[in-house]
C-alpha cells in the first residue's frame, strides 16, 4: 500500500480522549479490510466481473457490495453511489479519477459508518454500510462524498495529512450544498460549531507538525475557508478555492500521483491569479496561527445558530458567503477561468 487516508478512531490512536469523542463524526473504519480491497482493484479500464458499473462524466466506478443480496436493496445503494459521484463531479467539473473501485461492506445496524481511500495497484474506496440503512440515511450521508474528494488531490505525505483531510472536510459540505443535497444553513452551522476544534492548543507548532485529530481535520478545513475568502476578496468575488482545486486536479491527475505541496499550491494560485494559498501556508506551516473566528463569522454574516437565526445580508463579506455555497445552476464562470 503506497498511501492511505483513513477516517475514524482507527486513524488517531494517539489522540487525547477529547479528540476520540470528536471522532464520532468520522465513524469507525476499523472493520474495513484493506487487504481484501486491494484484491478488488480493476484491471486496465475494466471493472471486476462481479461489480456494478457506473459511468460518471467519462469516468468508471466499479461497485463491489459485500453483503447478502437480501440485506441491502441494491437499487438503494446504486442511487447513493451515483448521487455522491455526481456531487463530486459537479464540484470539480469532472469526476476526479478515470477508474475507481468502490467496495461496500455490509455491517450490523443502519447508517454509513466510515470510509477509507487507498491507492494500491489502483484506486479503491472502502465504505462500511449498515444492512438496515434507510434511503434517508443514504441521502444525508457525507462519508462517500468525503472519500471521493480525496481522489482529487495528490498524495502529499504524512506531513501534509492536514491538507488532505481538511480539504475533504471543507469541500464535502460545500459540494453537497451546491448540488442541493445539503441545506446551506446546516453547512455553516457545522463550520461554526466545529472549526474552533482546528485552532492550535498551547505549545503546539505549525500545521505541518500537528498530529491532533481536530486540528488535522478542522484546522485543515479552516485553512481552506480562509483561503477561499482570501481568493474571493482578491478577485472581486469572481472566483474562489473551487477554481484553484479544479486546476490542481487537472494538472496533477489527483490521488493517483504523488505531489509536492509547494507545487500543488503554486498551481492553485496560478489558476486564480493570487498567492492566497501559498501565503497562508507560509504563515501556518511552522507556527501556530489562531485567527479571530468570531470576527470572521461576523464579516461573513454567519449567526451564532445558522439553523435558527437569519444570516446577516448586510455583512461586509455576505456576498462571498453566498458565492461559496451557491447552487451550481446559479453559478457563472468568469471568462478566462
Secondary structure in CASP SS format (residue, H / E / C, confidence):
PFRMAT SS
TARGET T0000
AUTHOR 0000-0000-0000
METHOD secondary structure of the structure
MODEL  1
X C 1.00
X C 1.00
X E 1.00
X E 1.00
X E 1.00
X E 1.00
X C 1.00
X E 1.00
X H 1.00
X H 1.00
X H 1.00
X C 1.00
X C 1.00
X C 1.00
X C 1.00
X C 1.00
X H 1.00
X H 1.00
X H 1.00
X H 1.00
X H 1.00
X H 1.00
X H 1.00
X H 1.00
X H 1.00
X H 1.00
X C 1.00
X E 1.00
X C 1.00
X C 1.00
X C 1.00
X C 1.00
X C 1.00
X H 1.00
X H 1.00
X H 1.00
X H 1.00
X H 1.00
X C 1.00
X C 1.00
X C 1.00
X C 1.00
X E 1.00
X C 1.00
X C 1.00
X E 1.00
X C 1.00
X C 1.00
X C 1.00
X C 1.00
X C 1.00
X E 1.00
X E 1.00
X E 1.00
X E 1.00
X E 1.00
X C 1.00
X C 1.00
X E 1.00
X E 1.00
X E 1.00
X E 1.00
X E 1.00
X E 1.00
X E 1.00
X E 1.00
X C 1.00
X C 1.00
X C 1.00
X C 1.00
X C 1.00
X C 1.00
X C 1.00
X H 1.00
X H 1.00
X H 1.00
X H 1.00
X H 1.00
X H 1.00
X H 1.00
X H 1.00
X H 1.00
X H 1.00
X H 1.00
X H 1.00
X H 1.00
X H 1.00
X H 1.00
X H 1.00
X H 1.00
X H 1.00
X H 1.00
X C 1.00
X C 1.00
X C 1.00
X C 1.00
X C 1.00
X C 1.00
X E 1.00
X E 1.00
X E 1.00
X E 1.00
X E 1.00
X E 1.00
X E 1.00
X E 1.00
X E 1.00
X C 1.00
X C 1.00
X C 1.00
X C 1.00
X E 1.00
X E 1.00
X E 1.00
X E 1.00
X E 1.00
X E 1.00
X E 1.00
X E 1.00
X C 1.00
X C 1.00
X C 1.00
X E 1.00
X E 1.00
X E 1.00
X E 1.00
X E 1.00
X E 1.00
X E 1.00
X E 1.00
X C 1.00
X C 1.00
X C 1.00
X C 1.00
X H 1.00
X H 1.00
X H 1.00
X H 1.00
X H 1.00
X C 1.00
X C 1.00
X C 1.00
X H 1.00
X H 1.00
X H 1.00
X H 1.00
X H 1.00
X H 1.00
X H 1.00
X H 1.00
X C 1.00
X C 1.00
X C 1.00
X C 1.00
X E 1.00
X C 1.00
X C 1.00
X H 1.00
X H 1.00
X H 1.00
X H 1.00
X H 1.00
X H 1.00
X H 1.00
X H 1.00
X H 1.00
X H 1.00
X H 1.00
X H 1.00
X H 1.00
X H 1.00
X H 1.00
X H 1.00
X H 1.00
X H 1.00
X H 1.00
X H 1.00
X H 1.00
X H 1.00
X C 1.00
X C 1.00
X C 1.00
X C 1.00
X H 1.00
X H 1.00
X H 1.00
X H 1.00
X H 1.00
X H 1.00
X H 1.00
X H 1.00
X H 1.00
X H 1.00
X H 1.00
X H 1.00
X H 1.00
X H 1.00
X H 1.00
X C 1.00
X C 1.00
X C 1.00
X C 1.00
X C 1.00
X C 1.00
X C 1.00
X C 1.00
X H 1.00
X H 1.00
X H 1.00
X C 1.00
X C 1.00
X C 1.00
X H 1.00
X H 1.00
X H 1.00
X H 1.00
X H 1.00
X H 1.00
X H 1.00
X H 1.00
X H 1.00
X H 1.00
X H 1.00
X H 1.00
X H 1.00
X H 1.00
X H 1.00
X H 1.00
X H 1.00
X H 1.00
X H 1.00
X H 1.00
X H 1.00
X H 1.00
X C 1.00
X C 1.00
X C 1.00
X C 1.00
X C 1.00
X C 1.00
X H 1.00
X H 1.00
X H 1.00
X H 1.00
X H 1.00
X H 1.00
X H 1.00
X H 1.00
X H 1.00
X H 1.00
X H 1.00
X H 1.00
X C 1.00
X H 1.00
X H 1.00
X H 1.00
X C 1.00
X E 1.00
X C 1.00
X C 1.00
X H 1.00
X H 1.00
X H 1.00
X H 1.00
X H 1.00
X H 1.00
X H 1.00
X H 1.00
X H 1.00
X H 1.00
X H 1.00
X H 1.00
X C 1.00
X C 1.00
X C 1.00
X H 1.00
X H 1.00
X H 1.00
X H 1.00
X H 1.00
X H 1.00
X H 1.00
X H 1.00
X H 1.00
X C 1.00
X C 1.00
X C 1.00
X C 1.00
X C 1.00
X C 1.00
X C 1.00
X C 1.00
X H 1.00
X H 1.00
X H 1.00
X H 1.00
X H 1.00
X H 1.00
X H 1.00
X H 1.00
X C 1.00
X C 1.00
X C 1.00
X C 1.00
X C 1.00
X C 1.00
X C 1.00
X C 1.00
X C 1.00
X C 1.00
X C 1.00
X C 1.00
X C 1.00
X C 1.00
X C 1.00
X C 1.00
X C 1.00
X H 1.00
X H 1.00
X H 1.00
X H 1.00
X H 1.00
X H 1.00
X H 1.00
X H 1.00
X C 1.00
X C 1.00
X H 1.00
X H 1.00
X H 1.00
X C 1.00
X C 1.00
X C 1.00
X C 1.00
X C 1.00
X C 1.00
X C 1.00
END
